[in-house]
Amino acid sequence: MIALLLDTNLLVDEPDMSLLGEPEDEITLCTAALSYAEFQDGEFSTDPVVAATFMLKQADVKQSLGDGIPFGEAELVAYRAICAAVVASGRQLNRARRMDLMIAATALANGMTLATRNIDDFAGLEQVVPVVQL
């Protein structure tokens, strides 16, 4: 059994679960409430078609995955560990990566594997939280 926390980029286009090599009935999918906040950026596109597409997609994802795991005290503690791992790996903490790191902290706090299309965004965290690319 594997519990995956889907990164925001996997909410836009569904991931190929066959890449895991696990039976689909052995995979539990979740997302972080933070991913919905990040996902909403598309709703503010100046292109009304893009904005509408994101609004409809988010409603569909929420129906499938629910409201997402909130960022609470356990996630805050995990965020400290995530930040320490980033610094230990020689990478810098910066605002541009903050949301990604908070999503990784959500996976860590909830004992989940983080699934993403952009594995490089999470380089240096492998010792703290499992990350898979889909």
N, C-alpha and C positions, 0 to 999 in steps of 0.2 A: 504494500500500500504506500502510495506517495501523495503527499499533500503539497500542491503547488500554489504559490502566490503569484498571480499573473501581473507582470509589469504593465504599465499603461500602454506601451506599444503593442502588446498582445490583445488589448481590448479593441483596438481599431480593426485589425485583421486577425481572425482566429488562428491560433497556432496549430501546427501539425503535430498532434500528440503521438503519432507513430514514431517520431524521432526519439522518444523516451525508451522504446522497446518494452513497454509495460502494457498489459491489457487495459483497455479504457475503463473497465469497471473497477480497476485498482487505483485510479487517479481521481483525487478530489481537487476541484478547482475553486479558488477564492481570489479575491482582490482586496486591495487596501482602499479605504475610503479616500485616502489621499490621491489615488489614481483617478477617481472621479473628478476631483478638483483640477488635476492636471489635464484630464480629458476635456474638460469644459473649455479650455483655451480655444479649441476649434469652433465652438459655438459663437465666438466673437469675431469670426472671420468677416471681412468686408464683403466677401462673396456670399450672397444669400443661399446659394445651392450648397456650398461647403458647410455653412452654419447649420442649415436644416439637416444635412446628412449626419453631422455630428450629434445633433439633438436626438434624432431618431435612433442612431446607433447606441448612444448612451442609454436610452430608455430600454432598448433590447438587451443590452449587457446587464443592466440592473435587474431586469426580469429574470435573467438566467443566474446571476451570481449574488443577487441581493445588494444590500447597502454597502458592503465592504467592511473590512475590519477597521475599527476606529483607532486613532493614534492616542493612546492613553499612557499611563504611568509606566507599564511594562515596556512599551515601545520606546519611551523616552530613555529608560535605562539601557535598552538595547542600542539605541542611537549613539549613546556614549561609547559603547564597545565598537560599533561600526566606525565612528570617527577615529577612534584610537587605531583601528586596523588600517584605515586609509593613511594616516600619518606614518605608521610603522612600515607601510609598504613604499614610502618615499613619495607618495602623491600628496597634493595639497588639497585642503578643504576649501571649497569656494561656493558661493551662492548658486551658481549654475547647477551644481550637483546635489544641492541640498534635498530636493524632492526625491531624487533617486536613492539617496542614502537613507531617507526616512522610510521609503518603501522597503528597502533592504532590512531596516530595523524592525519593521512590522513582520517580515518573514522570520527573522531571528527570534523575536519575542513570542511568536506563536508556533515555533518548532517546524517551520515550513521551508521548502525549497523555493527559491526565487527563480521564476522563469522569465526570460527576456529574449528579445531579438538582438539587443545591443550588449553583449556580454562584456565588451570593453568598458562600458559605463561602470561596471562593478569589479573591475580588476583590483586586486589587493584584498578583497573581502573573502576569498575562498577559505581562509583559515577560520572564519567566524560564522559564515552562513553559506550553505550550499547554493550554487547558482548554476542553472542549465540554460543553454541557448536553444530556442525553438524557432 
